[in-house]
Amino acid sequence: MPLRLEIKKILSSRSDRVKCVDLHPIEPWVLSALYSGSVFLWDFDTSTMIKSWEVCDLPVRTAKFIMRKQWFICASDDMHLRVFNYNTMEKVKAFEAHTDYIRFLEIHPSKPFVISSSDDMSMKLWCVYPPPPPPARARDAARARRAEREEAARARAVGGLRRATAAARETRERA
């Protein structure tokens, strides 16, 4: 019995040359990076454009969702990485990342890392936001270990002082 695969077109739109697309893992959204320097956010359920960003005057080669922060990151031919909040549309960060065109981005699934690759023959790993603080138990355990080390150091110092004082007394008594 042959496998029947039904392919159904859900979204179709005319636009500038599309360089990259990314699907949101939960929402019915598609992020598209365009040669014109724009990034569009589409809803494929309603076939409508939700938002658009004019990123720069040069092509945007790649764009990816960072879902856990409600951001997306994009890379353009001006060698910059830019991070935007897709709810507020504000630019969160922007920085020069490479010395030649950036061709690809990948988001780590659980850590705050993004890796970029470029025509400058390099790959770079970026931490785009600080990691969350350790759980309270881990912080408390670390504090307890630090306090134990400090107490042991004080005891060694006090013990050494007592021995030095006793030795000085002995020397005086002999004299």
C-alpha positions in Angstrom: 0.0 0.0 0.0 1.6 3.3 -1.1 2.1 6.1 1.4 -0.2 9.0 0.6 1.3 12.3 1.4 -1.1 15.3 1.1 0.6 18.6 0.9 -1.5 21.7 1.3 -0.4 25.3 0.8 -1.3 27.4 3.9 0.5 30.7 3.2 1.5 32.3 0.0 2.6 35.9 -0.4 4.6 38.1 -2.8 7.5 39.9 -1.3 11.1 40.9 -1.9 13.7 38.1 -2.2 13.4 36.0 1.0 16.7 35.0 2.5 15.5 33.0 5.5 12.3 31.8 7.2 11.8 30.5 10.7 8.7 28.9 12.3 7.7 29.8 15.8 7.5 26.6 17.9 4.1 27.5 19.5 2.4 30.3 17.7 1.2 30.0 14.1 3.9 32.5 13.0 6.6 32.6 10.3 9.5 35.0 10.5 11.0 36.0 7.2 14.3 37.8 6.5 14.4 39.8 3.3 17.0 41.0 0.8 15.5 44.5 1.2 16.7 44.7 4.9 13.3 44.0 6.4 12.0 41.3 8.7 8.4 40.3 8.5 6.3 38.4 11.0 3.4 36.5 9.4 0.5 34.6 10.8 0.0 31.6 8.6 -3.5 30.8 10.0 -4.9 34.1 8.8 -2.3 34.7 6.0 -1.7 38.2 7.3 1.5 40.1 8.1 1.5 40.9 11.9 4.5 43.1 12.2 7.5 44.3 10.2 10.9 45.8 11.1 13.2 47.9 8.9 16.4 46.4 10.2 19.0 48.1 7.9 19.6 49.1 4.3 21.5 45.9 3.4 20.1 42.4 3.1 19.1 40.5 6.2 20.5 37.0 5.6 19.0 35.1 8.5 16.6 35.5 11.4 15.6 33.1 14.2 13.1 33.1 17.1 14.4 33.1 20.7 11.0 32.0 22.1 11.9 31.8 25.8 12.6 35.6 25.8 10.0 36.6 23.2 12.7 37.8 20.9 14.1 37.2 17.5 17.7 37.7 16.4 18.7 38.6 12.9 22.0 39.0 11.0 22.5 41.3 8.1 25.2 42.2 5.5 26.5 45.1 7.6 28.0 42.3 9.8 25.8 43.1 12.8 23.6 40.9 14.9 20.4 42.6 16.2 17.9 41.3 18.8 14.3 42.5 18.8 11.4 41.9 21.2 8.7 40.7 18.8 5.9 41.9 21.2 7.0 45.4 21.9 9.0 45.8 18.6 11.9 47.4 20.5 15.5 46.7 19.6 17.0 44.9 22.6 20.7 44.6 21.4 22.8 45.4 18.4 26.5 44.7 17.9 29.0 44.1 15.2 29.6 40.3 15.2 31.9 39.5 12.2 34.1 41.1 9.6 32.2 39.7 6.6 28.7 38.6 5.7 26.9 36.5 8.4 25.3 33.5 6.7 23.7 31.5 9.5 22.4 31.6 13.1 21.4 28.8 15.4 19.8 29.1 18.8 20.6 26.7 21.6 17.4 25.0 22.8 17.9 25.6 26.5 20.9 27.8 27.1 21.3 31.6 26.3 23.6 30.8 23.4 23.5 31.8 19.7 26.1 30.6 17.2 26.8 32.6 14.1 28.8 31.7 11.0 30.2 34.1 8.5 32.1 34.5 5.2 35.0 35.7 7.4 35.6 31.9 7.9 34.7 32.0 11.6 32.0 30.7 13.9 31.2 32.6 17.1 29.3 31.5 20.1 27.4 34.4 21.8 25.6 34.6 25.1 22.7 36.9 24.3 21.3 37.2 27.8 22.6 36.4 31.2 21.7 32.9 32.4 19.1 32.7 35.2 20.5 32.6 38.8 21.0 29.2 40.3 18.2 27.7 42.3 17.9 28.8 46.0 19.2 25.4 47.2 22.3 25.7 45.2 22.9 29.3 46.3 22.4 28.3 50.0 24.7 25.3 49.6 27.4 27.5 48.1 27.0 30.1 50.9 27.3 27.3 53.5 30.5 25.9 51.9 32.0 29.5 51.7 31.2 30.1 55.4 32.8 26.8 56.3 35.9 27.7 54.4 36.1 31.1 56.0 35.6 29.6 59.5 38.3 27.0 58.9 40.7 29.8 57.7 39.9 31.8 60.9 40.5 28.8 63.1 43.9 28.2 61.4 44.8 31.8 61.9 43.7 31.8 65.5 45.5 28.5 66.1 48.7 29.8 64.5 48.5 33.0 66.7 48.0 30.9 69.8 51.1 28.7 69.0 53.1 31.8 68.3 52.1 33.4 71.6 52.9 30.2 73.5 56.3 30.0 71.8 57.0 33.6 72.7 56.0 32.9 76.4 58.3 29.8 76.5 61.2 31.9 75.1 60.7 34.6 77.8 60.4 32.0 80.5 63.8 30.4 79.5 65.5 33.7 79.4 
